[in-house]
């Protein structure tokens, strides 16, 4: 997975395997649509519906999930997540395992988070 900030957008480029497991191509989110960024994901529960995606407990959670909080995209394979809370986007939240998650929080904030 590769993240990039350019042209006022956060661009998330998923690798080939990530696209297959997450059943999704890349994402582009205008920075003004990111209302909150952090490193702690909400606990998941039985009220979530995965459609489509991949889930192996303790190994991977990837794809689109419909939760009481709204529609979310997850690609989590380990600890160290980046959590984006959004508005005016199809997803209310995006949760990703990324190297340097704390550094990405700062980069996104510096780039123009409200």
Beta strands, then each sheet from edge to edge (+ up, - down):
strand 1: 2-6
strand 2: 9-13
strand 3: 27-30
strand 4: 34-38
strand 5: 49-56
strand 6: 60-67
strand 7: 70-76
strand 8: 81-86
strand 9: 93-97
sheet 1: 1+ 2- 3+
sheet 2: 4+ 8- 9+ 7+ 6- 5+
end
